[in-house]
Amino acid sequence: MARLYHDYLVEKQLRTDHPISRGQYVPGRAFGGTRPRALVPSYHKLPWIPADSEWLTILQTLREEPLRNQLMFLLAYDGALRREELVTLEIGDIDVAYRQIRVRAECAKNGAERIVNYGSVTSRLFEAYLHQRRTLSSQPGSLFLSESRRNRAQPLSLVMWSKIVQKIARRAGVPRLTTHTPRHLRLTHLARAHLDLHAIARYAGHRSIQTTMLYIHLSGVELTEAVQRSLRTFERWIATAFEEEHL
């Protein structure tokens, strides 16, 4: 709305600069021509992910959580699931034999169904949770059910999962942890493992490869390896010099 409002002011010649857009407004032709710097700068930041030590602390804290919360958190990581994709999972979406999760099209952000996987630890937690879930309900449907007295056996809500993750963040001393962090971290780990860019995009459910490239940059793999290859000779010079110094 703010951008459209300033478009109107520029078109009516009530002001000559545009504080938001980087384009130059031309009546009847939208934005074109030169691109002066806007008065309000636009920043493009990479998603935050925990350091290895923080991630280990989070996992240790997670061990003290109820079984359901442990399973949800690890499924979010293993499958790089968004909050809604995780909370709306149904029992029938899990293929135990192949350790696969079907993210239904109606729950996916891009409206496209995809298949992701989960690991051996998550598999054991899932099996244990199914036994626990039967004490709440024997009916199929939502995988994750509320255990509170007020909403007992009702599907867990998005808000409730956010509150659970906030509590884990406080206990772990990692306040930047959110429901999206496990997804960011998983995609970064896939990039560090040299998984093909298009394969990561399919796993993440991204519409654009440009979105996936964020995780390539975040992993540091592309730049780090290029620098190491380019400067390998110079690194040997440094190593040789220091070896001679300590002879």
N, C-alpha and C positions, 0 to 999 in steps of 0.2 A: 504493500500500500504506500509506503514512504517513497519507493522508487517511482511509482505511477504519479504520485502527487508532485514530485519534483520534475517529472517529465512535463506535466501540465504547466508548471511555472516557467520552464524554459521555453515551451512552445508559445506561451503568451508573452514572452519577453519580460516577465516579471523578475527574472534573475538570469544571469549569463553563465553561471557555472552549475554543475550538477554534483552535489556532495556525495552521491552514492555510486552512480554508474561510472565506469571507466571509459565508456564510449562517448561520442559527441552526438548530441541529439540534433537531427535534421528533420524539420516538420515534413510529414508525409513519407519519410524514408526511414523512420525509426532511428537506429544508431549507425553511424558510419564515419568515414574520414579518419582523422587523427584520434588518438586515444590518450588524452591528458590524464595525469594522475588525479584520482578523486580526492576530495577533501576528507572523506571517511575511508581510511585504508582497509583493504580486504586481505585477510591472512588465511593461508592454507596450511593447517597444522596436521601432522601425522597423528593417528590414534595413539593413546598411551597404552603401553603394555608393562606389566611388572618385570623387574629384574629377576634373574634366576633365584636369588636369595629370597625375594618377596614372594615369588611363586611357590617356593618350598614352604614358606611360612603359611601361606594361604592353604596349601594342601594339608599341612599339619593341623591347622585350625579346623579345616573341613572334617577331619576325622572325629571331632567332638560333636558334630552335628547329627541330627536324626538321620536315619537311613534314607528317607525320601530326599532330603536336601542334598546328601552326598551324591545320590544317583543323578539328581537334576543337574547339579553343578558339573559333574563329569560328562554327562551327555551333552551339555552345552559346549563343553570344550571339545570332546571327541568329534562331534558332528558340526562344529562351528555354527551352532544354532542361535538365531535371534531369539529374543525373549518370547515373542508370541509363538514362534515355531516350537519352542520347547514346552511352554505351558499348555498348548493345545494338542500335544501328542496324545494319541489314543493307543490302547493296547495293540490293536491290529496294525499299527504303524511300525511295530518292531518285529524284525525277522531274526529270531534267536539263532537259527541254524547258521546264518551267514553274518551275524552281528551287524545288521544293517538297520538304518532308520529311514523310513519313507516320509519325506516332508511333503505334505499334501499341498496341491496348487493353491487351494483357498486360504492356506495359512502362510504361504511364502510371500515375501515382499514383492517379488517380481511376477507373481502369478503363475510360476512354472514349477511343476513337481520335480524333485530331485532325490537321489539316494546318497546317503552318507553312511559312515561306519562308526563303530565304537569298539573300545579295546577290551582286553581280558578282565581287567579289574572292574570296569563298568559292567561287564557281563555278569560277574559274580554278584555285584550289588543289585543288578536288575532281577536276578533269580530270587534273591532274598527278599527284595521289595515286593514281588508278586505275592509271596506268601503273606507278608504283612498287609498288603492291600486287601486280601480276601477277608481279613477281620473287619474291614470297613465296608466293603461291598463285593458281592460276587458277580455284579453286573459288568458287562463290557462297556466300553466307552472311554472316557477320559482316563489317562494313565495316572495322573497325579491328583490325589484327592486331599481335601482339607482334613486335618486331624483334630481341629478345634471343636469344642462343645457346640459352639454357635452354628458352625457350618459343616458339621461332621458328615463325611462321605460326599460332600459337594466338590465339583471341580475346583482346583486351586486357581485363584485369580492372578492376573498379571501384577496387580499392585502388591499382593501378598508375597510373590516371588521377589519383587524389588526390595521389599522390606527385609526379607530373609538375607539377601545378598548384602544389604547395607549393614546388617548385624554382623555378618561374617567379616566384612571390611573393618568394622570397628574392633572386633576381637583380634583380628590379625594385625592391626595397626597399619593397614594399607587403605587409607581413606579414598583413594582414587578408584578402587575396585568397584565396578558396576556389573549389571547383568550382561553387558556387551563385551566385557573384558575377556572372558574365556574364548569367545569367537575371534576377537582380534588376535589373541595369543596363538590359537590353533592355526590360523591362516599364516601368521608369521613363521611358526614352526614348519609348516608345509613348505614355505618359501626357502627356509634355511636348509631343508632336506632336499632342495633342488627339484621339487615337483614341478612339472611343466606348468607354465603360466596359464594356459587354457584349462588344464585340469584343475588348478586352484580356483579359477573362475567358476567352473561347473560345480565344484564342491561347495563354494560359497553362495552360489545362486546369484551371481552378479550379472547384470544386464550388459555392463560395459567392462572391457578389459582394462580401461583406465582406472576404474575403481580397484581392480585387483592389483594393479601396479603399485598402489599405496603400500601393500604388504611386502612387495619386493623391495621397495625403498626402506620400509621399516625393518626388514630383516637385515639390511646392510650387506647382503650376500653379493649382489651385483657390483656395487662400488668397491667393497672390501677386496674381493677377488681380483678385480681389474687393477686396483692400486698395487696389490701384492705382486701380480704378474709384471706390471710395468716397472716397479721399483725393486725387483728381486736382486739385481746386480748391486744397486746402491746399498741395500740391506746387508749384502755380503761384505761390502767394504766396511760398514759399521761394525759388523760382527768380528771381522778380522782385526780391526783396529783395537777393539776392546779385549780380544783374546791376547794380542801382543802385549797390551798394557799390563795384563795380569799374569804374564809368564814369570 
